[in-house]
Structure formats: C-alpha cells, structure tokens
C-alpha cells in the first residue's frame, strides 16, 4: 500500500529505478485539426481531443530532466530547482541595478580601507552580477550555430555583458560585470585532485576515508549516493566542483575587496545539466562554510544555474538574436579587470592545457573535466619511465587504467564509470560485506568488497575512479541543445549553412551530433595554447615532466598535462591570504546521508517551513 504524500512532506523520495531516465520533452505533440464539416456533433469527445487544439503551455523543467532520476529528488529540491531559470535571471536584473561606486565606473566613489563608498556619499545600492560559463555549454552552442568554441564564448559574453545583450533591455539596463570561464577553476580542481589521490595512497583506510577515491563533480551522482548508498560517502572526493569553486572565489574575493556582504554579489552559472541546479541548492555550498559565523542566514555561492537551452531562452526573452551577436571579445569598457591583479591574470589567461593528440584526448581525457586523466599523468610524473595501459570494460563508458613502473610493477590503478547502469555496478561492489547470521559463523575480514576489474577476470584495487551520471560525459548533459531543435534554432536565428540551404541539410542522429559537440569541445584545447602566464613565461613541456625550479614560495614547479602545479598552489595560497580563509575551507566540502522525513513530526528537524518560504519568495532564490 503506497503512502499518501502531501505538500507538508517535502523531504520525500523514492528509491530510483534500475534504468536511467532520459530527459523528456515537455512540449505536447501537435495534433492535426479535423475539419468542422467532418466532425460529428453526436460523437463523444474525449478530454485529450479537447485539449489538443489549445495553446501549448510554457515549457518547464520536469523532474524527468534530472539525470539523478525523479525518484531521487525530494519535493523540497524540486522547489529549489524550479526557482532557478532564465526567468529568475531576468527578474533579478530588473529588480536590482548594478552596484554603483565601483572603481572602474566613471564618477564612482572612493575605496578606503577595503570598503566601498557610494556615489556622493550615498549608501551602496544594487548588486554585482557575475557569471561563469562551462566549456560544455559553449561547445553545445558552437555546434548549434557552426562557430568555434571560442566564438561561442564571445557570443555568450556579448549577451551577458555587452551593449547588445541583456543590457539593451530591462528596467535598469543591468548586466554582468564579469563572465568567467570555469576552465580556469578546473585547473585548481585538477591539481587538488592529484594531491588528494596521492594522499589516499599513503594513508591507511579508515571509516572516514576509504579507497578508491570517487570523483564528486557530478551532482546527479552525489544526489544518488547520499540518498541510496550512504556506504559510498567515505569514498567521495572532498573537492568542490568547478561551479562551486567559481562561486566561492567570486563571492569571497569581491566581498573582501569591496567590503560588501556576500548577498550583494549575484552569481549565475551556465552549465550543461539540470543537476547543477541541485548542486547550487546544497546547504554545504554557502557562505557559512567560508564567511565565518557572524551571519545568521547563509548565502549561496551560486545563486542561479541555467543551461545552454535556457541561455537561448534568456536571449529570446530580451528580443536578442543570439547568432547575430558579435563573435569578438568584449571591449575593456564592458570587461573591467578583476579587483585583484593576481587573480585577474589567472582568470583572463587562456590556460587550457597542452595540445593533445585527438586519439589520446578522446580515449583518456573525456569531456567531463579530465579529473582521471590528470591524476594518471600526475602519477606518471612521480614514476619516471612508467607506462599507462587502458582496458575497456563491457561498454564504452567503463574503462580501467593501470600505471606500470619501469620495473614492470603495477603502481596505480584507476577506472572510469559513466552512466547510472555502470555506477550501480560500481557501488554494489564497494558495498561492505554483511556478517553471516548463522550461529557460530565467523565474520569475514576486510569489511568491503573490491570492485572487479573492468576488463579482466581478477579483482582490482582501484585508487581513483571518475564517476559521471551522463553516458558519454558532460557534453551529453540534459540541458544541452537537442539535435532535433538545431534546425529550428538556426532558422529562427537567421543563420544558414555555408554550403547549402537549411532545407537541404539532414540533421545527424544523436550519436553523431554528440560527436560534433565533442569536436567543438576539443577545439578549445588547440586555440592559443602557447599563451601561459605573461609574468612568468612558463615553458610548456610534455605531460609528466618535472621542472627543477622553485617559484619562491617553496613549491617545486611540476608541469603536468600543461598545468603548472606550483603556480596553482601559489594562487590558492594567495586566495586564502587575501580572504583570511583556510585553503581547505575554500576548496573542500562535505556530504551527508539523507533520510526521508515522511511520517516524521515537524519538530524532528523538518525543513518544510523554510522551503515553503522559498517557494513564495518574490523573485525566487534565497
């Protein structure tokens, strides 16, 4: 007998099904209209036929769009997800003007003792708007409009910050002061992930931390683990994702430099999947983790998340033709420098890593940030002369990687698991063995099952596993532009195909379309790669090579996969010094096992009232 759920039971969830739920279109199918003459006045008309001719309702995000599966999302999280949309972006821009008195604004106030004065002594008003954009979203739009990934990034910046974008409309003409590429924060995450994997090898396994280390950048996977497999939590990487790191950087640095509270800074993230909205709603990713205990109400590090498709809706709502936007960088007038010179050089530099062979990139790096690949290359740097071997599992989304030393000994084993079917096999093998209930039976030693090797018959001790909910990786996220919408978007945008008309173009199948998006994603890796730090003139070297220099801060320079570890460590230490927050609080987060509150009294810690207040809040958000 199924329980009856009410609006009061907001922390409810059902165990997810075995199969992964793909995003479902919410637009109704158009039914052919029957002629008035052929209709029978005595025929019984069904409700479906009556509603078939009515206007289609606005498209909304349903829980089936969430790759974590609708059964894994509580009603409270559904409310938080619904509050994040392109409509909320427009409402916020219309409700708040851009903060006045900033140093680069003409006629602005003066900055004294780290604080920010207003105009003519008035109190500071408005908000500082900042956006961060993922490379997967840029790749989706690049493939949609037949432009390069770099040009798609410029078009997004023009929409959010340029004079022909959202600034051209609205009540206050507000726009985003900075548009940040999350690729730069990805480098911070990769260096920290390599350190975490190395530390896991040297530390004994405990109840709080176990091997293998499982990546935590995919919020759909985290949602699934917290609610269905709490035994996995000690395995999860403690690092924040690029989205969370970008939000923490933006709010912590700007709040300190300008002397404004974090709620005066509004951060928008453009991401490839709807699960990122769930991540932005996490209570662990708020100012409470880094701002101290003087605030009673925490402020989210990421205020709103929209996808590539919602970004196009944002442009359409402002009557902006996205494909007609300039494909050139913003002028300095609309792209002021970040208030900290060191961080500004880091954010504005094209730090995409080294040029890689296409075959190597597709096989090992992936389109989800390259966590596993960078960890493997870092391990190779620690074992000079070692070799990397790859074994494919039962499908293309399962692979095992082994690093063999020059002496022929296996020194590091890792794996990749994409898609929920494969993830379920992984967590099942990591589940602790149950003690026998038979009288006199001895308990099995070891406590946990070892995950079986992806391609071999023997068991393997993985030290690191890259886990993503989407089959194929993040370029296949639920918020990406669907292949069925491409022709319509190009036609509406007024863009044609270089060789032929729109009518002559035959759109590819989803698999071929995903390959085009991947191609656009990887095109960014070969653009302006020689431009490293201008002030350091770092020479790019092959992956896994150690450079015997010192950066002056006690760090030996290690350039792995085109990323200078010493420079990244120096940046994080600088970030911590200017904000007065420990590096661990800036980079790391926590997880918790989630239990349903259905049937419990409201006095037992229910968050019903808080979520209900969020649902009716003017303008949405926290």
N, C-alpha and C positions, 0 to 999 in steps of 0.2 A: 504494500500500500504506500503510495507516494505521499510525501508531506505537502501540506498546503503552505505556500510561501506568500508572504505579504510584503508590503513596502517597508515594514519595520525590520524585516530580516535581510539587511543589506550585505551581511558578510556570509552569504551563501555561495556555495559552489558544488558542482557535481564532478565526480571523477571523470577525466577526459576519456574519450573513446580510443580505440586502437588506431583507427585511421586518422591521418592528418586532414583537417578541414581546409579546403582551399577557399580563397576569397570568392564570395558570391555576389554577383551584380545585383544591385537593388532596383535598377530601372525595370519597369514592367515591359513585357513584350507587347509590341503594337499589334492589335487585332484588326483584321480587315473589317471595314464598316459595311454592313448589309444595306442594300438599297431599301428605301422606305416602301417601295411598291411590293417587294418580295416578302416583306415582313408579315407575319400572321398576327392579327390583333388578338386572337384567342389562344395564342401559344403562351405557355408558361415560361416566363423569363427568369433565368437564374440570376443570382447576385453577381456572379462573375461577368455575365454579359452586360449588366447594368453599369458596372464599374469599368468595363473595358473602354468605353468611349470617353471617360472623364480624363482630365488633365493629369499627367504623371506628377506625383509628389516630388519634392526636392530629394535628391539622393542623400542618404545618411549612412554613416558608418555603423554597420551592424556587428554584433559580436562574432559572426562568422568570418569577418575580415581579419580578426585577430588570429595570428598563427599559433598562439598558445592554445587554441581550441576554446569554443564558447563555454564548455563545461569547466574550464579552469579559471574563468574570470568571474569575480563576485559582482553583485549588483552595485556595490559601492564603487568598484573600479570602473564599471560601465558608466556611471555618472561622471567620474573624473575624465574618462576618455571622451565622452560626448561634449564636455566643456572645452575641449581643445580642437579647434577647427579654424579654417580661414576666416570664418565669421567672427571668431573671437579676436583674431588679429586686427580686423577692420574696426571692430568695436573699441578695442584698446587704443588704436591710433586716433580714432575720432574723439574718444573721451579725454585723452591726455595729449597735451602739446609736448614738443621736445623741450628738455630742460634748458633753461636759459642761463647765461653767465658762464658757459664753458670756455676754456682758454682760447680755442681756435675761432670762436664766434666773434664777429665784429661788434664792438660796443658791449662786450661781456664784462662781468665783474672781475674782481681780482681774487687771486688764490693766496690765502695766508694760512700758514701752519697746517698745511694739508687739508684745509677746509675750502669750501667753495662759496663765494659770495654771490648774491643775486645781482640783478640789474638795478642800478641806482639805490642800492641798499635794501632792495626788496628780498623777501624770503624766496629761496629756490622753489620753483614750481615745475610741474611736468615730470617726465621720465626720460631716462637714457635708454634708447632702443638699440639692441644688439642682436644680430642673427648669426647663426652658424649653419653651414651647409655641408652635407656629406658628399663624398665623391660618387657614391652610388646614385644619388638623386641627380647630380649633374650628368652622369652617364645616361640615365634614362631619358632626360630631356635632350641630350645631344643626339642620341639615336632617333628620337622622335622627329627632330627638325633638321636632320642631316647636317649637323655642325660638329665641330670638335668639342671635346670635353672642356677645354679652356674657354672657348667661345660661349658655351652654355653657362659656365661660371660667371663670365662677364655679363651675360644677359640677366642672370639672377641678381647680381649686384646692381645692375641698372634698374631692375624692377623694385628692389627694396630700398635703395639709397639714391638712385639717380633722379634727375629732374623730370624724366618722362615716365616714371613709375608711380608708386603709391603716393609720392609727394605731390603729384599733379592733382590729386583729388582729396576729398576728406574735409572735415571741419577745420582742422588746424594745419593741414599740409604736412603732417608728421611723417617721418621716415626713419630708417635705421642708420645710425651713425657709423657702425662698423658691421661688415659682413665677413665672418671668419671662416676659413677653410678648416674643417675638422681633421684634415690630413696632418696638420702640424701638431695637433694634440694627440694624434695617433702615434706619433714618434715617441712622445712621453710615455704612452701606454705600452709600446713595444719594448722600450728599454726597461721599464719597471717589470714587465712580464718576464723578460730574460733573467732579471735578478731574482724574481720570485721562483722561477723554475730551478735556478741554481741553488737557492737556499733550501728548496724542498728536497734536493738530492742529498744535502749534507745533514739534514735534521732527522731525528727519529720520528716515526709515525706515532701520533697521539690521537686521542679522541677529538681534539680541537682542530687538528690539521693532519690530513692524510694524503697519500699519493694514490692515484695520479692527480695533478692539479688540473681542474677543468675550467676552461675559459668562462667568463661571466659577462661578456659584452652583449650577448643576445638576451633581451628582456623576456622574450617568449619562453626561452629555455629556463630562465630563472623563475618565472612565474610557475612553470610546470614543476620544477624541482621543489620549490618551497611548499607547494600545496599537495603534492602526491608522493614525493620521495625525500623526506627530511634526512634520511641517512646520507644523502649526497652533499648536504651543506658543508661538512668539513673538507670536502674536496674542492669546493669552489674557490676560484681566484678572488682575492680581496680587492682587486683593482677596479676602479671606475672605468666606464666606457668612455669613448671619445666625446660623446654627447655630454655626459656628466662632467668630465674634466673641463670641457669648454665652458659649461655653465659655472663651475666653481671658479675657474680663472677669471672669467668676466666679472662676476659679482664681487669676488674677494678683492681683486685689484682696483676696480673702479670705486668701490665703496671706500677703500682706504685712501686712494689718491685724491678723490674729490670730497671726502668727508661727508658722504651721504649714506643713508640707511640702504640696505640691500633691496628693499621693496621699491626704491626709486629707479632700479635698474630692471628693465624688462627684456628677457632673453627668449628669442624664438629659435627653434631648431627645425631644419628641413631634413627629414630622414626618409629612408626607403620603406619603412614598415610601420603599421599602426601600433605594434607592441612598444615602440619607443614612447608612445603616449603613456603607457603603463609605467615605464621607467621614470618618466618625468614626474609621475604622481607618487613615487615612493617617498615615504617619510624619512628614509635614511639619506636621501639626496636633497637636503635642505641646508639653509644657513646655520641651523642648530649644530651641525657637525663641525663647522669651522669658525663661526662668528662668535662663539662664546655663549655663556648662559645668561647674559643680561637681557636677551629678548624673550618675551613671553610667547609670541607666535612666530614659528619658523617660516621662512620664505623659501620657496622652491628655487633650486639652482636653474632649472629650465621651466619657464612659465608656460610655454605652449609649444607643441610639436605638430607640424603639418608634413604631409608627404608631397612627392613630386606632383601628383594629380591635384592635390589641394592647392599647391602653389599656382597652378594654371587657373584654378577657380578664383584665387585671390586676384590675379591679373584681370580676369574677366569681370569680376565684381567692380573693379575700378575702371572698366572700359579701356583696358590696356591690352594691345595686341602683343603677346609675348614674343612671337617670332620676329616681330618688326622692331624690337628693342635693339639698341646699338650693341654690337659684339666686341666692343673695345673697352679697355679698363676705365674706371671712373676717374674723373679729374680730381686733383688734390682738393678742390673746393668741397666735393662731396665724399672724399675719402681722407679724413684727417688722420694724423698719426695717433697711435695708441699712447696714452699718457706716460707709459714707462718705455724708455728708449730700448732697453734690452729685450723686453717682451715684444715691442713693436717690430724689431728686426726679425725676431723669430716668427711672428705671425704673418708678416708680409713677404718673407722669403719663400721661394719655390723649393721647398725641401721635400721632394717626393721620393727620394731614394735613387739608386743607380738604375741605369738602363739594363734590363734583363732580356734574355732570350725569350721569345714568345712561348716556346715549348716549356721552358722552365717555369715561367710565370703561371701558365695555365695549370700545370701539373702540381705545383707545390705551394705557390703563394696564395691563390684563391682570391676571391673578391669580397672578403669579409674582414679586411684589415691586415691580414698576414701575420697574425699572432704566432701560429705554429711555425711558419717559415722562419721568422726572425729568431725564435727560440732555438730552432735547429741550427741556424747559422751561428748563433752565439755559442752554442755548444761545440760546433766545429772549430771556432776560434780558440776555445780552451784546449782542444786536442788537435795540435798541428799534425797534418798528414792523414787525418781521418777521412772516411768516405761516407756518403749518405746513400742509402738504398730505400726504395719505395716498393711496397707490396699493396696491390689493390684487393679490396675486400669483395663481398658478394655483389656490390654495386658501385657506381662511380662516386657515391657520396661517402664511402668508407675506405680509408687508406691507412696503412701502417708505415711508419718511418723508423729506420734504425741507423744509428751512427756507429760505425766500426772504426776502432783505432788502427794505427799503422801496424800494430802487433796482431790484428785480427780479432780483438776482443770487443764485444758489444758494450758500449759505454752509455748509450742513451736510447730509449725507445719512446716513441710518441705515436699519436694517432689522430685522425680527423673523423668526426661523426656529424653528418649533416642530415636534417630531416628527422621527424619525430619517430618514424618507424625504427630508424637506426639508433636514435637516442634511447629508446625503450630497451633495446638490446644491451646497450652500454650500462644503463643504471641497474638493470636486472643482474648483470654480472658483478656489479660493485656492491650489491646488497649483502649485508652481513649474514653469515650462515646462522640458521636457527638452531639452538641447542635441542638435542633429542629429548622427548618427553618420556621415553621408555625408562622404566625403573633400572637404575644401575648403569645407564648409558653414560659414557664419558663425553664431556663437551669437546667439540672439535677445536684444536688450536688454530691460531691465525686470525679468526674473527671475521674476515672478509674474503669474498671470492675474488679471484684475479680475473680481470677482463680477458677473454680469449683473444688471441691474436686475430687480426682482421683477415689475414690470408693464409695463415698456417694452421696446423693442427695442434701445435703446442700452446701452452699458456704464456702470456707475456706480461711483464711488469712495465706498464706504461708510466712514464714520469710526467707526461703532459698530454692533454687531449683538447683539441679545438672542437667546440660544440656549437652548432648553429641550428636554429629551428627550420630554416628555409632550405629545402633541397636545392643545391646549386649555389647557395651562399646568398649574401645580402643584396646582390643585384636582382635577385628574384623575389624581393620583398613584396608584400601585399599592397603597398602604397605606390608602387611603380606604375608607369603608364602601360596599360594593356595594349597588346598588339592590335586588338580589334578597334581601339579608339584612335590609332595613329592617323589613318587616312582622314578621318573627320577633323582631327586637330589641325592637320596640315591645310586642309581646305578652308576651315574657318579662319586660320591664321593668314591666309593669303599666300602661302608658300607652295611652290610646286616642286616637282622632281627635276633635277638638272637634265636628265636625258629622258624626255617623255612627259606625258601628262599624268595627272592623278588617276584618270580613268584607266590608263594603260598599266598602272602599277599593280602588281599582285603581291599582297602582303604575305610575309612568310608565316610559317607555323610558329607556335610559342617557343619551341626549342631553338629554331633558327633566329627568332627575334631576341631571345636571351643571349645568343652568341654575339649579336650586333651590340647589345648593351655592354657585354663584357669587353668587346673590342673598343668601344668608346671609353670604358673604364681604364683599360690598359694604355690607351693613347696618352693619358696624362703622365704615365711613367716615362715617356720618351720626349717630353716637352721641357725644355730649359733645365735639364738635369745638372748641367755644369755650374749652375748658379747656386753656390753654397753661401755661407756667411761672408758678407763683404768685409767685415772687420777681421776675420780670422784667416781667410784664404785657405780653407781646408781642401787638401787634395783628395779627390775621391779615389779610393782604392778598391780592389776586389773584395768581395764578401769574405769575411772570416779572417782578415789580416789585422794584426795588431801593430799599432804605430807607437814606437817607443818615445813619445813626447809627453810632456806634462803641461796641463792647462793653467798651472799656477795655483790651482785650488786643491792640489793633492790627488787629482784624478789622472790615471794613465789613459791616454787617448786610445780608444778602441773604435775603429770604424767598421761596423758590421752591417752588411746589406745597405751600404751608403749612408748609414746613420751614425753620427759621432756620439758615442755614449758619454764621453766626458763633457761635451757641450750640453747635452740634455740634462745630465746630473747637475751641472752648474746652473742651468736655467731653473730647475726645480728648487735648488737651494736659494737662488735669488728670489724666486716667487715666495718662498717661505719667509725670507728675511724682510721683504717689504710689507708683507701682510701680518707678520707676527704669529703665523700658524705653523704647526709642525708639518713636515712633508707628508707624514703618514696620514694625517687628517685631510690633507688636500688630495691625495691620490687614492686613498682606500675607502672602502665602505663595509657594510655588514649585511648579513642575511638572517632570516628567522623563519622557523617553521610556522605555517599559517594553518589554523584550525577553524572550522566553520562555527559560527555563533548561533546557528539555527537552533531554536529551542531553549537558548540560554536567556537569563534575565538581562535587562539593560544595565543593571548595576555591576555586571561582571566584565566591564571594560568594553562594551559595545561602542562603536563609533557612528551609530545611526544618526544622532543629532548633528554631529559635525558634518557628515556627508550631505545630509538634508539641507543644511545651511549653505553648503557649496552649490547645491543644485539650484537654489533660488537666488544666488548672489547675482547682483547686477553686473552684466558684462562677462560673467564666468570667471574661472580661475580662482586662485587663492587670494 
